[in-house]
Amino acid sequence: MKRFKCDVLVVGGGGAALRAAIAAREFDSECSVILVTKGKLGTTGTTANSCSDRMAFHATLPHTEPVGEDAWKYHADDIYRLGGRVSDYDLAVILAKRSCEAFEYLDSLGVPFVKKDGKAHQFVTDGSKYARACYTGPKTAIHIEEALVRRARELDIEVIENSMIVNLLVEDGKIAGAIGVDENDEILLFDTPAVVLGTGGGGEVFEHNVYPPGATGDGYALALRAGASLVNMEFIQIGLSSVKTKLACSGSLMRAVPRFVNDHGEEFLIKYFSEGTPWMEVHNVVFEKGASWPVSCEHASSQIDIAVFKEIMKGRRVYLDFSTNPQGFQFDQLKTENRQRYVQEVNNPIPDDQREISPLARLKEINPASIQWLKDNGIDLEKGEMIEIVPAAQHFQGGVKIREKGNTEVRGLFAAGECAGGQHGANRPGGNALLDCQVFGKIAGEEAVRYAKSVLPNKKAITYEMCNGLQKEELIFACNGVIGAAKTGNAVGKRIYACELKREIQKLMSRYVSIVRTYEGLSKAWQQLEELERCQVQRGDLSLMEYYEILNLLLVAKATVLACMQRRESRGPHLFFKSEDDLGPVPGNPDYEKYFVIIYKGNELVAEAQTPVRPDDNGR
């Protein structure tokens, strides 16, 4: 067993974790900080691997409309309103007020934001009236990661790569340390009073996701087992993506209006719209899908996601076909505003009559680069190859419930970024995820130092009893009374290999917790997850890190399903149906303007409804 001692332990390697580690060291140069990441720093995690058309960093700057000292209020209101009023408004205020500071810090580190006349150029993203989205181009997140890695190395922050924290040690309701494993299956023991979780989301709980490998929701599981709570776990952004490349099929790919066909060659969308809906109305919805990629019940384009999901549930494969126009398509019959939007995106003008030829011709006109990108990644649209698509998980809106200091119910435990919850609700403005990492990453890092300094004089050393005799071949989560699969020595169910357990979890989540959710389906998922939790999970030939990841997925799946079962309405990406046979979800209900908190009570995972912090609670 390797032993480490530090003032602040940061878990994760993406934007939130790096910002927290940097903030801790900059706040107190004498503070000993250790960052533990599951891969090689700068190459793993969502921030280091995210790429899109113009990836946004959402910020209210001095020149951002409507300008003035109160401009942040519009930003905060957008976060809260777009979130469906099920988030904490005071956290939205913090994000908005500190967005300028976060941008300026990244700018000072050399992130190459696009500027005009010396000022950051900004554009409008989903859910915002004013242009706040700063960007470097498709690689905004990657450029941020690179800058933060450089700064972390300048500060000589200790980094332990290819390692994973698997349990937090808690005594008297406060952090006492942490236990980890490395790539060689060595046990790591950390003596620390403060931990910042920046572990990202749990995309691998779904079979299809656009996350990089390793997104297993470790922070959610760690927090729950330590006694903290999760919030808004039912709100997971899911969008139509390429099976082969994981590319989000949004923007110009939809505005070219391709055919949606199944593996029988059938154009099926019309079957999932109200009887008598004309094809051109469907085509307009497809066009508008380009601006609302994650499914959201507030957008008519959610009908596209529903149709694709239902076709797949019938055992069919679904494709985007750019070789031929969809049935009844005529470009000049698109809505005026849609045709105007199209013209604004033209990059390679072609004659009007050629625009009518095919979706491929239109894609060549508005985004020829996407055709080459797809070809480079194995899909040749010019040869008539189609893009197979599925609904894929992209972002967890909820997470470890935090308050203004990034703090949780467990003293000494902090969280930031996608791992944290409460700052966003059902939806979020485009670009606010990257902002969130930087704002609450800094807050959590600084507050972790403050807390550590206050308790270090009386900190007890970790004892063998606190570790509860952790052994190499079994998983015993000390002090937290975790039930089921985690107690491999005491389980009463059948034997199952961890890799098989992962497949079963993903199958359940993709079937019952994706686009179409019903209480009956969610109940089936819950029951089967409970059965899986009673199994004796065999490690097989997996490393300890891989083994722990899968056990974490089981707990993340349970927390997500339990949260979904509470919300019997539709809000944001949570589409709740009375029956799977229904064409559309049940509407939203004002009675559900609350959030659901998931926490352990004894050995039981329970859900509690709570009232979020409202705007009026802040004296507005």
C-alpha positions as CSV (number, residue, x, y, z in Angstrom):
1,M,0.0,0.0,0.0
2,K,1.3,3.4,-1.0
3,R,0.6,6.3,1.4
4,F,0.2,9.9,0.6
5,K,-0.5,13.0,2.7
6,C,-1.9,16.3,1.4
7,D,-4.0,19.3,2.4
8,V,-6.3,19.0,-0.6
9,L,-7.0,16.0,-2.8
10,V,-8.5,16.8,-6.2
11,V,-10.1,13.9,-8.1
12,G,-10.4,14.1,-11.9
13,G,-8.4,15.5,-14.8
14,G,-10.7,17.7,-16.8
15,G,-11.5,21.4,-16.7
16,A,-13.2,21.4,-13.2
17,A,-10.5,19.3,-11.5
18,L,-7.6,21.2,-13.0
19,R,-9.2,24.6,-12.1
20,A,-9.7,23.4,-8.5
21,A,-6.2,22.2,-8.1
22,I,-4.8,25.4,-9.6
23,A,-7.0,27.6,-7.5
24,A,-6.0,25.8,-4.3
25,R,-2.3,26.3,-5.1
26,E,-2.7,29.9,-6.2
27,F,-4.8,30.7,-3.1
28,D,-2.1,29.4,-0.8
29,S,1.3,28.6,-2.3
30,E,2.2,26.5,0.8
31,C,-0.9,24.3,0.3
32,S,0.0,20.7,-0.6
33,V,-2.3,19.6,-3.5
34,I,-2.5,16.2,-5.1
35,L,-4.5,15.6,-8.3
36,V,-5.5,12.0,-9.1
37,T,-6.6,11.2,-12.6
38,K,-7.6,7.9,-14.2
39,G,-5.5,8.5,-17.4
40,K,-2.7,10.7,-18.6
41,L,-3.2,14.3,-17.7
42,G,-4.4,16.4,-20.6
43,T,-5.6,13.4,-22.7
44,T,-8.5,11.9,-20.8
45,G,-11.9,13.2,-19.7
46,T,-14.5,15.2,-21.5
47,T,-12.8,18.6,-21.6
48,A,-9.7,17.2,-23.3
49,N,-11.7,15.4,-25.9
50,S,-14.7,17.5,-26.7
51,C,-15.1,19.0,-30.2
52,S,-18.0,20.6,-32.0
53,D,-18.9,23.2,-34.7
54,R,-18.2,26.2,-32.4
55,M,-17.8,25.0,-28.9
56,A,-18.9,27.8,-26.5
57,F,-17.7,29.3,-23.3
58,H,-20.7,31.3,-22.0
59,A,-19.8,34.6,-20.3
60,T,-21.2,38.0,-19.5
61,L,-18.4,40.4,-20.3
62,P,-18.3,44.2,-20.1
63,H,-19.3,44.6,-23.8
64,T,-21.9,41.8,-23.7
65,E,-25.4,43.0,-24.4
66,P,-27.4,44.5,-22.9
67,V,-24.2,46.0,-21.2
68,G,-24.2,47.6,-17.8
69,E,-23.6,46.6,-14.2
70,D,-26.8,44.5,-14.2
71,A,-26.1,42.5,-17.4
72,W,-25.3,39.4,-15.3
73,K,-29.0,39.3,-14.2
74,Y,-30.1,38.4,-17.7
75,H,-27.5,35.6,-17.7
76,A,-28.7,34.3,-14.3
77,D,-32.3,34.5,-15.3
78,D,-31.6,32.5,-18.5
79,I,-29.9,29.8,-16.5
80,Y,-32.8,29.5,-14.1
81,R,-35.6,29.9,-16.7
82,L,-34.1,27.5,-19.2
83,G,-33.4,25.1,-16.4
84,G,-37.1,24.8,-15.8
85,R,-37.0,26.5,-12.4
86,V,-35.7,23.3,-10.7
87,S,-32.2,24.6,-9.9
88,D,-30.9,26.9,-7.2
89,Y,-31.1,30.5,-8.4
90,D,-28.3,31.7,-6.1
91,L,-25.9,29.3,-7.9
92,A,-27.0,30.7,-11.2
93,V,-26.2,34.2,-9.9
94,I,-22.7,33.0,-9.0
95,L,-22.1,31.6,-12.4
96,A,-23.3,34.7,-14.1
97,K,-21.5,37.2,-11.8
98,R,-18.2,35.3,-12.0
99,S,-18.3,34.4,-15.7
100,C,-16.2,37.5,-16.7
101,E,-13.5,36.7,-14.1
102,A,-13.4,33.1,-15.4
103,F,-13.1,34.2,-19.0
104,E,-10.3,36.7,-18.2
105,Y,-8.4,34.1,-16.3
106,L,-8.4,31.7,-19.2
107,D,-7.6,34.6,-21.6
108,S,-4.6,35.4,-19.4
109,L,-3.4,31.8,-19.7
110,G,-3.4,32.1,-23.5
111,V,-6.6,30.4,-24.5
112,P,-6.9,31.7,-28.1
113,F,-10.4,33.1,-28.0
114,V,-11.6,34.7,-31.2
115,K,-11.6,38.5,-30.9
116,K,-12.7,41.5,-32.9
117,D,-11.3,44.9,-32.1
118,G,-9.6,43.4,-29.1
119,K,-12.8,42.1,-27.6
120,A,-14.0,38.5,-27.4
121,H,-16.4,37.8,-30.2
122,Q,-19.6,36.3,-28.9
123,F,-22.6,34.6,-30.5
124,V,-26.1,33.5,-29.3
125,T,-26.6,29.9,-28.1
126,D,-29.7,27.9,-27.1
127,G,-31.9,29.6,-24.5
128,S,-30.3,33.0,-24.6
129,K,-31.5,36.3,-26.0
130,Y,-28.1,37.9,-25.9
131,A,-24.8,36.8,-27.5
132,R,-22.5,35.5,-24.7
133,A,-20.8,32.5,-26.3
134,C,-17.0,33.0,-26.5
135,Y,-15.1,30.5,-28.5
136,T,-11.8,29.5,-30.1
137,G,-13.4,27.3,-32.7
138,P,-14.3,23.6,-32.7
139,K,-11.6,22.9,-30.0
140,T,-12.5,25.5,-27.4
141,A,-12.7,22.9,-24.6
142,I,-9.4,21.3,-25.7
143,H,-7.7,24.7,-25.8
144,I,-8.9,25.3,-22.2
145,E,-7.7,22.0,-21.1
146,E,-4.2,22.6,-22.6
147,A,-3.9,26.0,-20.9
148,L,-4.9,24.6,-17.5
149,V,-2.5,21.7,-17.9
150,R,0.3,24.2,-18.6
151,R,-0.6,26.2,-15.6
152,A,-0.8,23.2,-13.3
153,R,2.7,22.2,-14.4
154,E,4.0,25.7,-13.8
155,L,2.7,25.5,-10.2
156,D,4.4,22.0,-9.8
157,I,1.1,20.5,-8.6
158,E,1.6,16.8,-7.8
159,V,-0.3,14.6,-10.3
160,I,-0.9,10.9,-9.9
161,E,-1.9,9.5,-13.3
162,N,-3.5,6.2,-14.3
163,S,-5.1,5.9,-10.8
164,M,-8.6,6.1,-9.4
165,I,-10.1,7.1,-6.1
166,V,-12.5,4.3,-5.0
167,N,-13.6,5.3,-1.6
168,L,-13.8,8.4,0.7
169,L,-13.0,7.8,4.3
170,V,-15.4,9.7,6.5
171,E,-15.3,10.1,10.3
172,D,-17.8,12.1,12.4
173,G,-19.4,13.5,9.2
174,K,-16.2,14.9,7.8
175,I,-13.5,13.7,5.3
176,A,-10.6,11.9,6.9
177,G,-9.0,10.5,3.7
178,A,-9.4,8.5,0.6
179,I,-8.5,5.1,-0.8
180,G,-7.5,4.6,-4.4
181,V,-6.0,2.0,-6.8
182,D,-3.5,2.4,-9.6
183,E,-3.0,0.7,-13.0
184,N,-0.9,-1.9,-11.3
185,D,-3.6,-2.8,-8.8
186,E,-1.7,-1.2,-6.0
187,I,-3.7,0.3,-3.2
188,L,-3.2,4.0,-2.5
189,L,-4.0,5.6,0.8
190,F,-4.5,9.4,1.0
191,D,-4.5,11.2,4.4
192,T,-6.3,14.4,3.7
193,P,-9.0,16.6,5.3
194,A,-10.4,18.0,2.0
195,V,-11.5,16.4,-1.3
196,V,-12.7,18.1,-4.5
197,L,-14.6,15.9,-6.9
198,G,-14.2,17.0,-10.5
199,T,-14.9,13.6,-12.1
200,G,-17.4,14.6,-14.8
201,G,-20.5,12.7,-15.8
202,G,-21.6,9.1,-16.0
203,G,-22.2,8.6,-19.7
204,E,-21.1,5.0,-19.8
205,V,-24.2,4.0,-17.9
206,F,-25.8,4.1,-21.3
207,E,-24.7,1.8,-24.2
208,H,-24.6,4.7,-26.6
209,N,-22.9,8.0,-25.4
210,V,-20.6,10.6,-26.8
211,Y,-18.3,10.6,-23.8
212,P,-14.7,9.5,-23.9
213,P,-13.8,6.2,-22.1
214,G,-13.9,6.3,-18.3
215,A,-17.0,8.5,-17.9
216,T,-18.5,6.1,-15.2
217,G,-19.9,8.7,-12.8
218,D,-17.3,7.9,-10.1
219,G,-17.9,11.2,-8.3
220,Y,-21.6,10.4,-7.9
221,A,-20.9,7.1,-6.4
222,L,-18.1,8.4,-4.1
223,A,-20.3,11.2,-2.8
224,L,-23.3,8.9,-2.2
225,R,-21.3,6.4,-0.3
226,A,-19.7,9.1,1.8
227,G,-23.1,10.5,2.9
228,A,-23.6,13.3,0.4
229,S,-26.6,13.6,-1.9
230,L,-27.3,13.9,-5.6
231,V,-29.8,16.2,-7.2
232,N,-31.5,16.4,-10.6
233,M,-30.2,13.1,-11.8
234,E,-33.2,12.6,-14.1
235,F,-32.0,15.4,-16.4
236,I,-29.6,13.9,-18.8
237,Q,-29.0,15.5,-22.2
238,I,-29.5,12.9,-24.9
239,G,-29.2,13.5,-28.7
240,L,-29.1,11.7,-32.0
241,S,-25.5,10.7,-32.8
242,S,-23.5,8.7,-35.2
243,V,-23.0,5.1,-34.1
244,K,-19.7,4.8,-35.9
245,T,-18.1,8.2,-35.1
246,K,-20.1,9.5,-32.0
247,L,-20.6,12.7,-33.9
248,A,-23.6,14.7,-32.7
249,C,-25.9,14.9,-35.7
250,S,-27.1,18.5,-35.3
251,G,-26.7,21.8,-37.0
252,S,-26.1,21.6,-40.7
253,L,-26.6,17.9,-40.8
254,M,-30.2,18.5,-39.9
255,R,-30.6,21.8,-41.8
256,A,-29.7,19.9,-45.0
257,V,-33.0,17.9,-44.3
258,P,-31.9,14.3,-45.0
259,R,-34.1,11.3,-45.2
260,F,-34.7,9.3,-41.9
261,V,-34.9,5.7,-43.0
262,N,-34.9,2.4,-41.2
263,D,-33.1,-0.8,-42.3
264,H,-36.1,-1.7,-44.5
265,G,-35.6,1.5,-46.5
266,E,-38.8,3.1,-45.0
267,E,-39.2,6.8,-44.3
268,F,-40.8,6.4,-41.0
269,L,-41.0,9.9,-39.4
270,I,-44.6,10.6,-40.6
271,K,-45.9,7.7,-38.5
272,Y,-44.9,9.4,-35.3
273,F,-46.7,12.7,-36.0
274,S,-50.4,13.4,-35.6
275,E,-52.6,11.8,-38.3
276,G,-52.9,14.1,-41.2
277,T,-49.6,16.0,-40.6
278,P,-48.2,17.0,-44.1
279,W,-44.7,15.9,-45.0
280,M,-43.5,19.5,-45.3
281,E,-44.3,20.2,-41.7
282,V,-42.2,17.2,-40.8
283,H,-39.4,18.5,-42.9
284,N,-39.5,21.9,-41.2
285,V,-39.2,20.1,-37.8
286,V,-36.2,18.2,-39.1
287,F,-34.6,21.5,-40.2
288,E,-35.3,23.0,-36.7
289,K,-33.8,20.0,-35.1
290,G,-30.4,21.4,-36.0
291,A,-30.8,24.1,-33.4
292,S,-32.1,21.8,-30.6
293,W,-29.9,18.7,-30.6
294,P,-30.4,17.5,-27.1
295,V,-33.9,16.2,-26.7
296,S,-36.1,18.6,-24.8
297,C,-39.9,18.3,-24.4
298,E,-40.1,22.1,-24.8
299,H,-39.1,21.7,-28.5
300,A,-41.3,20.3,-31.3
301,S,-38.2,18.6,-32.6
302,S,-38.4,16.1,-29.7
303,Q,-40.8,14.2,-31.9
304,I,-37.8,13.3,-34.1
305,D,-36.0,11.8,-31.2
306,I,-39.1,9.9,-30.1
307,A,-39.6,8.5,-33.6
308,V,-36.0,7.3,-33.9
309,F,-36.1,5.7,-30.4
310,K,-39.3,3.8,-31.1
311,E,-38.0,2.5,-34.4
312,I,-34.9,1.2,-32.6
313,M,-37.1,-0.4,-29.9
314,K,-38.8,-2.3,-32.7
315,G,-35.5,-3.9,-33.5
316,R,-34.7,-1.7,-36.5
317,R,-31.6,0.3,-37.3
318,V,-32.0,3.9,-38.3
319,Y,-30.0,6.0,-40.8
320,L,-29.7,9.5,-42.2
321,D,-29.7,9.3,-45.9
322,F,-28.2,12.3,-47.8
323,S,-28.4,10.8,-51.3
324,T,-32.1,11.4,-52.0
325,N,-34.6,14.0,-51.0
326,P,-37.2,13.0,-48.4
327,Q,-40.7,12.4,-49.6
328,G,-42.5,15.5,-50.7
329,F,-39.5,17.9,-50.0
330,Q,-39.3,21.2,-51.7
331,F,-36.8,23.8,-50.5
332,D,-39.0,26.8,-51.3
333,Q,-41.7,25.3,-49.0
334,L,-39.6,25.5,-45.9
335,K,-40.7,28.2,-43.5
336,T,-39.4,31.7,-44.4
337,E,-37.4,31.9,-41.2
338,N,-35.8,28.5,-41.9
339,R,-34.8,29.5,-45.5
340,Q,-33.3,32.7,-44.1
341,R,-31.4,30.7,-41.5
342,Y,-30.1,28.4,-44.3
343,V,-28.9,31.3,-46.4
344,Q,-27.0,32.7,-43.4
345,E,-25.0,29.5,-43.3
346,V,-24.1,29.2,-46.9
347,N,-20.3,28.6,-47.3
348,N,-20.1,27.4,-50.9
349,P,-23.0,28.9,-52.9
350,I,-24.7,26.8,-55.6
351,P,-27.5,27.6,-58.1
352,D,-31.0,27.4,-56.7
353,D,-32.0,24.5,-58.8
354,Q,-29.1,22.4,-57.5
355,R,-30.2,23.0,-54.0
356,E,-33.3,21.0,-54.8
357,I,-31.3,17.9,-56.0
358,S,-30.5,16.2,-52.7
359,P,-29.6,16.7,-49.0
360,L,-26.0,16.1,-50.0
361,A,-26.0,19.1,-52.4
362,R,-27.4,21.3,-49.6
363,L,-24.8,20.0,-47.1
364,K,-22.1,20.8,-49.6
365,E,-23.4,24.3,-49.8
366,I,-23.7,25.0,-46.0
367,N,-21.0,22.8,-44.5
368,P,-18.7,21.0,-46.9
369,A,-16.2,20.5,-44.1
370,S,-18.6,18.0,-42.4
371,I,-18.6,15.8,-45.5
372,Q,-14.8,15.6,-45.5
373,W,-14.8,15.0,-41.7
374,L,-17.2,12.1,-42.1
375,K,-15.2,10.7,-45.0
376,D,-12.0,10.9,-42.9
377,N,-13.8,9.0,-40.2
378,G,-15.2,6.2,-42.3
379,I,-18.5,7.5,-43.7
380,D,-18.5,8.5,-47.4
381,L,-21.7,10.4,-48.1
382,E,-20.6,11.1,-51.7
383,K,-20.7,7.3,-52.3
384,G,-24.2,7.1,-50.9
385,E,-23.2,5.8,-47.5
386,M,-25.6,6.6,-44.7
387,I,-25.1,7.7,-41.1
388,E,-26.5,5.2,-38.6
389,I,-27.9,7.1,-35.7
390,V,-29.0,6.4,-32.1
391,P,-30.0,8.5,-29.1
392,A,-26.7,9.0,-27.2
393,A,-26.1,10.5,-23.7
394,Q,-24.1,13.7,-23.8
395,H,-24.3,15.6,-20.4
396,F,-25.6,15.0,-16.9
397,Q,-27.4,18.2,-15.8
398,G,-27.5,17.1,-12.2
399,G,-24.9,15.6,-9.8
400,V,-23.5,15.9,-6.3
401,K,-25.6,18.6,-4.6
402,I,-23.5,21.7,-3.8
403,R,-24.1,25.0,-2.3
404,E,-22.4,28.4,-2.8
405,K,-18.9,27.2,-1.8
406,G,-19.0,24.1,-3.9
407,N,-19.6,22.3,-0.6
408,T,-21.7,19.2,0.2
409,E,-23.4,17.8,3.3
410,V,-20.1,16.1,4.2
411,R,-17.6,18.5,5.7
412,G,-14.5,18.7,3.7
413,L,-16.1,17.3,0.5
414,F,-16.5,19.7,-2.5
415,A,-17.6,19.2,-6.1
416,A,-17.5,21.1,-9.4
417,G,-18.3,20.8,-13.0
418,E,-20.5,18.1,-14.5
419,C,-19.9,16.1,-11.3
420,A,-21.8,18.7,-9.3
421,G,-25.6,19.5,-9.3
422,G,-28.0,22.3,-8.4
423,Q,-26.5,25.0,-10.5
424,H,-28.3,23.8,-13.6
425,G,-31.8,22.4,-14.0
426,A,-33.5,20.5,-16.8
427,N,-31.6,22.4,-19.6
428,R,-28.8,24.9,-19.7
429,P,-27.6,27.6,-22.1
430,G,-25.1,26.4,-24.6
431,G,-21.6,27.0,-23.3
432,N,-22.5,27.1,-19.6
433,A,-21.0,23.7,-19.0
434,L,-17.4,24.9,-19.7
435,L,-18.2,28.0,-17.6
436,D,-19.4,25.9,-14.7
437,C,-16.2,24.0,-14.6
438,Q,-14.1,27.2,-14.3
439,V,-16.4,29.1,-11.8
440,F,-17.1,26.4,-9.4
441,G,-13.7,24.7,-10.0
442,K,-12.1,27.8,-8.6
443,I,-14.6,28.3,-5.8
444,A,-14.2,24.6,-4.7
445,G,-10.4,24.7,-4.8
446,E,-10.2,27.9,-2.7
447,E,-12.8,26.8,-0.2
448,A,-11.1,23.4,0.2
449,V,-8.0,25.2,1.2
450,R,-9.8,27.3,3.7
451,Y,-11.5,24.3,5.2
452,A,-8.3,22.3,5.4
453,K,-6.4,25.0,7.2
454,S,-9.2,25.3,9.7
455,V,-9.2,21.6,10.7
456,L,-5.6,20.4,10.1
457,P,-4.4,21.3,13.6
458,N,-6.8,18.7,15.0
459,K,-6.8,16.2,12.1
460,K,-6.4,12.6,13.2
461,A,-4.2,10.3,11.3
462,I,-5.9,7.5,9.3
463,T,-5.9,4.2,11.3
464,Y,-6.1,0.6,10.1
465,E,-9.6,0.4,11.6
466,M,-10.8,3.3,9.5
467,C,-9.7,1.5,6.4
468,N,-11.7,-1.5,7.6
469,G,-9.0,-3.9,6.4
470,L,-9.3,-3.1,2.7
471,Q,-7.9,-6.1,0.8
472,K,-6.8,-6.3,-2.8
473,E,-9.3,-8.8,-4.2
474,E,-12.5,-7.5,-2.6
475,L,-14.3,-4.2,-2.3
476,I,-15.2,-3.1,1.2
477,F,-16.4,0.5,1.4
478,A,-15.4,1.6,4.9
479,C,-17.7,3.4,7.3
480,N,-20.5,3.8,4.8
481,G,-22.7,0.6,5.0
482,V,-23.0,0.2,1.3
483,I,-25.2,-2.7,0.3
484,G,-25.4,-5.2,-2.6
485,A,-22.8,-5.8,-5.2
486,A,-20.2,-3.7,-3.3
487,K,-20.3,-6.3,-0.5
488,T,-18.9,-9.0,-2.7
489,G,-18.1,-11.2,0.3
490,N,-21.7,-11.1,1.7
491,A,-23.9,-11.0,-1.4
492,V,-26.6,-13.6,-1.7
493,G,-27.5,-13.4,-5.4
494,K,-26.1,-15.3,-8.4
495,R,-22.5,-14.9,-9.6
496,I,-22.0,-12.4,-12.5
497,Y,-18.8,-11.2,-14.1
498,A,-18.3,-7.4,-14.0
499,C,-18.2,-7.0,-17.8
500,E,-21.5,-8.8,-18.0
501,L,-22.9,-6.6,-15.2
502,K,-21.9,-3.5,-17.3
503,R,-23.8,-4.8,-20.4
504,E,-26.9,-5.5,-18.3
505,I,-26.9,-2.0,-16.8
506,Q,-26.4,-0.4,-20.2
507,K,-29.2,-2.5,-21.7
508,L,-31.6,-1.5,-19.0
509,M,-30.7,2.2,-19.1
510,S,-30.9,2.4,-22.9
511,R,-34.2,0.6,-22.9
512,Y,-36.1,2.3,-20.1
513,V,-34.2,5.5,-19.2
514,S,-33.5,7.0,-22.6
515,I,-35.9,9.1,-24.8
516,V,-39.2,7.4,-23.7
517,R,-39.7,7.0,-20.0
518,T,-42.8,5.5,-18.3
519,Y,-43.4,4.6,-14.7
520,E,-43.9,1.0,-15.7
521,G,-40.6,0.9,-17.6
522,L,-38.7,2.7,-14.8
523,S,-40.1,0.3,-12.3
524,K,-38.9,-2.7,-14.3
525,A,-35.4,-1.1,-14.5
526,W,-35.4,-0.5,-10.8
527,Q,-36.4,-4.0,-10.0
528,Q,-33.7,-5.5,-12.3
529,L,-31.0,-3.2,-10.9
530,E,-31.9,-4.3,-7.4
531,E,-31.5,-7.9,-8.5
532,L,-28.1,-7.1,-10.1
533,E,-27.1,-5.4,-6.8
534,R,-27.6,-8.7,-5.0
535,C,-25.2,-10.5,-7.3
536,Q,-21.7,-11.6,-6.4
537,V,-19.7,-9.6,-8.9
538,Q,-16.6,-11.4,-10.2
539,R,-13.7,-9.4,-11.3
540,G,-12.6,-11.7,-14.0
541,D,-9.5,-10.4,-15.9
542,L,-10.4,-6.8,-15.4
543,S,-8.0,-4.4,-13.6
544,L,-9.1,-3.1,-10.2
545,M,-9.8,0.3,-11.8
546,E,-12.1,-1.3,-14.4
547,Y,-13.8,-3.4,-11.7
548,Y,-14.5,-0.4,-9.5
549,E,-15.8,1.6,-12.5
550,I,-18.5,-1.0,-13.2
551,L,-19.6,-1.1,-9.6
552,N,-19.9,2.7,-9.7
553,L,-22.1,2.4,-12.8
554,L,-24.5,0.2,-10.9
555,L,-25.0,2.8,-8.2
556,V,-25.2,5.7,-10.7
557,A,-27.9,3.7,-12.6
558,K,-29.9,3.2,-9.5
559,A,-29.7,6.9,-8.5
560,T,-30.8,8.0,-12.0
561,V,-33.7,5.6,-12.2
562,L,-34.9,6.5,-8.7
563,A,-34.8,10.2,-9.6
564,C,-36.7,9.5,-12.9
565,M,-39.5,7.6,-11.0
566,Q,-40.3,10.7,-8.9
567,R,-40.9,13.1,-11.8
568,R,-44.2,12.1,-13.4
569,E,-44.2,15.0,-15.8
570,S,-42.1,16.1,-18.7
571,R,-39.4,18.7,-18.3
572,G,-36.3,19.3,-20.4
573,P,-34.8,16.0,-21.5
574,H,-37.0,14.0,-19.1
575,L,-39.9,12.9,-21.4
576,F,-42.4,11.0,-19.3
577,F,-45.1,9.0,-21.1
578,K,-48.3,7.4,-19.6
579,S,-47.7,4.6,-22.1
580,E,-45.0,3.7,-24.5
581,D,-47.7,3.5,-27.2
582,D,-48.4,7.3,-26.8
583,L,-47.1,9.5,-29.6
584,G,-46.2,12.3,-27.2
585,P,-45.2,12.7,-23.5
586,V,-47.3,14.1,-20.7
587,P,-47.0,17.9,-20.4
588,G,-45.1,19.7,-17.7
589,N,-46.8,20.4,-14.4
590,P,-46.1,23.5,-12.2
591,D,-46.4,21.2,-9.1
592,Y,-43.1,19.7,-10.1
593,E,-41.1,22.9,-9.9
594,K,-39.0,21.2,-7.3
595,Y,-36.0,18.9,-7.4
596,F,-35.5,15.4,-6.1
597,V,-32.5,14.6,-3.9
598,I,-31.1,11.1,-3.8
599,I,-29.3,10.0,-0.6
600,Y,-28.5,6.9,1.5
601,K,-30.6,6.5,4.6
602,G,-29.1,3.5,6.4
603,N,-28.6,1.0,3.7
604,E,-31.5,2.3,1.5
605,L,-31.2,4.7,-1.4
606,V,-34.1,7.2,-1.0
607,A,-35.5,10.2,-2.9
608,E,-36.7,13.4,-1.2
609,A,-38.5,16.3,-2.8
610,Q,-37.0,19.7,-1.9
611,T,-37.7,23.3,-2.9
612,P,-34.9,24.9,-4.9
613,V,-33.6,28.4,-3.9
614,R,-35.9,30.8,-5.7
615,P,-35.1,34.3,-7.1
616,D,-37.1,35.9,-4.3
617,D,-35.0,34.1,-1.8
618,N,-32.1,36.4,-2.9
619,G,-33.9,39.6,-2.3
620,R,-34.8,40.2,-5.9
